[in-house]
Amino acid sequence: LPTVIQECRDPFVSTDISKGEAWFSTIVDELSEASIGVVFVTAENKSEPWLHFECGAMVKKLDRQKVCPVMVDIKKTDYEGPLTNLQLTEMFDKEDFFGLVKSINLACDHPLDEVVLREAFDIRWDRLAETAQDAVAQSKKSAPAKTQRSQADKIDEILEIVRDIRSANPTLSEMVEQIE
């Protein structure tokens, strides 16, 4: 993206959060500086609670800005999740993806002229699509077989998320202490 829109630098990727770091407060801090959020939805993650939680945080925090879900290896028509109320983009549809790039460009402080943007995008599209397809194929090869989680595992995950939210939000911690 920075080779097409030079103003785009150092995107924040939630998987880059270091072990031991409070992920919720890190995401909130990063969102406070963002003007647009791009979420990559795959067949494997489309039903994951963390994906919807992060998207919800983006929608709430990026109030006047945008959250842009990108369908990586699924069609828009095959996705029935909560992100359908946002404008979905299909990763491998060149014109649809250019629409996303235009939206990102318009969110910049100094957007490029659309003719310049189009030319830069067209030059780089084939390489982007090929690289993305290779990444999807590699991810599918290395993905572990998905096992059915128990109800106890799901409850433990919810408890962990609530504790992280509570520790990242002092006001919420005070309210919980008052209730207890």
C-alpha positions as CSV (number, residue, x, y, z in Angstrom):
1,L,0.0,0.0,0.0
2,P,2.8,2.5,0.7
3,T,4.1,2.1,-2.8
4,V,0.7,3.2,-4.1
5,I,-0.2,5.8,-1.5
6,Q,3.1,7.1,0.0
7,E,1.3,8.7,2.9
8,C,0.4,5.2,4.3
9,R,3.1,4.1,6.6
10,D,3.6,1.4,9.2
11,P,0.2,-0.3,9.5
12,F,-0.7,-1.7,12.9
13,V,-1.4,-5.5,12.8
14,S,-3.0,-7.0,15.9
15,T,-0.9,-10.2,15.5
16,D,2.2,-8.0,16.1
17,I,1.3,-7.4,19.8
18,S,4.1,-8.8,21.9
19,K,3.5,-11.6,24.4
20,G,2.7,-10.2,27.8
21,E,1.4,-7.0,26.4
22,A,-2.2,-5.9,27.3
23,W,-3.8,-6.5,23.8
24,F,-7.0,-4.6,24.5
25,S,-5.2,-1.3,25.5
26,T,-2.7,-1.7,22.7
27,I,-5.5,-2.0,20.2
28,V,-7.3,1.0,21.7
29,D,-4.1,3.1,21.7
30,E,-3.4,2.2,18.0
31,L,-7.0,3.0,17.0
32,S,-6.8,6.4,18.6
33,E,-4.2,7.3,15.9
34,A,-5.9,5.5,13.0
35,S,-8.1,7.1,10.4
36,I,-9.1,3.9,8.7
37,G,-9.2,0.2,9.6
38,V,-8.9,-2.7,7.2
39,V,-9.9,-6.2,8.4
40,F,-9.1,-9.3,6.4
41,V,-11.9,-11.9,6.7
42,T,-11.1,-15.5,5.6
43,A,-13.1,-18.7,5.6
44,E,-11.1,-19.7,8.7
45,N,-11.6,-16.6,10.8
46,K,-15.1,-15.4,9.6
47,S,-16.8,-16.8,12.7
48,E,-14.1,-16.1,15.3
49,P,-15.1,-14.0,18.3
50,W,-11.8,-12.1,18.3
51,L,-12.4,-10.9,14.7
52,H,-15.8,-9.5,15.6
53,F,-14.5,-8.0,18.9
54,E,-11.6,-6.2,17.1
55,C,-14.0,-4.9,14.4
56,G,-16.5,-3.7,17.0
57,A,-13.7,-1.9,18.7
58,M,-12.7,-0.3,15.4
59,V,-16.3,0.7,14.6
60,K,-16.7,2.3,18.0
61,K,-13.3,4.0,18.1
62,L,-13.1,5.1,14.4
63,D,-16.5,6.9,14.7
64,R,-16.1,9.3,11.8
65,Q,-13.6,7.2,10.0
66,K,-14.0,3.9,8.3
67,V,-13.7,0.1,8.9
68,C,-13.2,-1.8,5.7
69,P,-13.6,-5.6,5.8
70,V,-11.8,-7.4,3.0
71,M,-13.0,-10.9,2.0
72,V,-9.8,-12.8,1.3
73,D,-10.8,-16.3,0.1
74,I,-14.6,-16.0,0.3
75,K,-17.2,-14.1,-1.8
76,K,-19.2,-11.3,-0.3
77,T,-22.4,-13.4,-0.9
78,D,-20.9,-16.3,1.1
79,Y,-20.4,-14.2,4.2
80,E,-23.3,-13.8,6.6
81,G,-21.6,-12.4,9.7
82,P,-22.1,-9.1,11.5
83,L,-19.8,-7.2,9.2
84,T,-22.3,-7.3,6.3
85,N,-23.6,-3.8,7.3
86,L,-20.2,-2.5,6.2
87,Q,-19.1,-2.2,2.6
88,L,-17.3,-5.5,2.0
89,T,-14.4,-5.7,-0.5
90,E,-13.4,-8.8,-2.3
91,M,-9.6,-9.1,-2.2
92,F,-9.1,-10.6,-5.7
93,D,-11.6,-8.4,-7.5
94,K,-9.4,-5.7,-9.0
95,E,-12.1,-3.0,-9.4
96,D,-13.6,-3.8,-6.0
97,F,-10.1,-3.6,-4.3
98,F,-9.4,-0.3,-6.2
99,G,-12.5,1.1,-4.5
100,L,-10.9,0.2,-1.1
101,V,-7.7,1.9,-2.2
102,K,-9.6,5.0,-3.2
103,S,-11.3,5.1,0.2
104,I,-7.9,4.8,2.0
105,N,-6.5,7.5,-0.3
106,L,-9.4,9.8,0.6
107,A,-8.7,9.3,4.3
108,C,-5.2,10.6,3.9
109,D,-4.2,14.2,4.8
110,H,-3.0,14.7,1.3
111,P,-4.9,12.4,-1.1
112,L,-3.4,11.6,-4.5
113,D,-5.2,12.6,-7.6
114,E,-7.4,9.7,-8.8
115,V,-5.6,9.4,-12.1
116,V,-2.2,9.1,-10.3
117,L,-3.7,6.7,-7.8
118,R,-5.1,4.5,-10.6
119,E,-1.9,4.4,-12.5
120,A,0.1,3.4,-9.4
121,F,-2.5,0.8,-8.5
122,D,-2.6,-0.7,-12.0
123,I,1.2,-1.0,-12.1
124,R,1.3,-2.9,-8.8
125,W,-2.0,-4.9,-8.9
126,D,-0.7,-8.2,-10.4
127,R,2.1,-8.4,-7.9
128,L,-0.2,-7.7,-5.0
129,A,-2.8,-10.3,-6.2
130,E,-0.1,-12.9,-6.7
131,T,1.5,-12.3,-3.3
132,A,-1.8,-12.4,-1.6
133,Q,-2.8,-15.7,-3.3
134,D,0.5,-17.2,-2.3
135,A,0.0,-16.1,1.3
136,V,-3.5,-17.6,1.3
137,A,-2.2,-20.9,-0.1
138,Q,0.6,-21.0,2.4
139,S,-1.7,-20.2,5.3
140,K,-4.0,-23.1,4.3
141,K,-1.1,-25.5,4.1
142,S,0.2,-24.6,7.5
143,A,-3.2,-24.2,9.3
144,P,-3.7,-26.8,12.0
145,A,-6.9,-28.9,11.8
146,K,-9.7,-27.1,13.6
147,T,-11.0,-28.9,16.6
148,Q,-14.4,-28.4,18.2
149,R,-14.0,-26.4,21.4
150,S,-15.7,-27.4,24.6
151,Q,-18.1,-25.1,26.4
152,A,-15.6,-24.8,29.3
153,D,-12.9,-23.6,26.8
154,K,-15.3,-20.9,25.4
155,I,-16.2,-19.7,28.9
156,D,-12.5,-19.5,29.8
157,E,-11.9,-17.4,26.7
158,I,-14.8,-15.0,27.6
159,L,-13.4,-14.7,31.1
160,E,-10.0,-13.9,29.8
161,I,-11.4,-11.2,27.5
162,V,-13.4,-9.7,30.3
163,R,-10.4,-9.6,32.6
164,D,-8.3,-8.0,29.9
165,I,-10.9,-5.4,29.3
166,R,-11.3,-4.8,33.0
167,S,-7.5,-4.3,33.5
168,A,-7.3,-2.0,30.5
169,N,-10.1,0.2,31.7
170,P,-9.7,1.6,35.3
171,T,-13.3,3.0,35.3
172,L,-14.7,-0.4,34.6
173,S,-12.5,-1.9,37.3
174,E,-13.8,0.5,39.8
175,M,-17.4,-0.3,38.8
176,V,-16.8,-4.0,39.2
177,E,-15.2,-3.6,42.6
178,Q,-18.2,-1.6,43.7
179,I,-20.5,-4.3,42.6
180,E,-18.4,-7.0,44.3
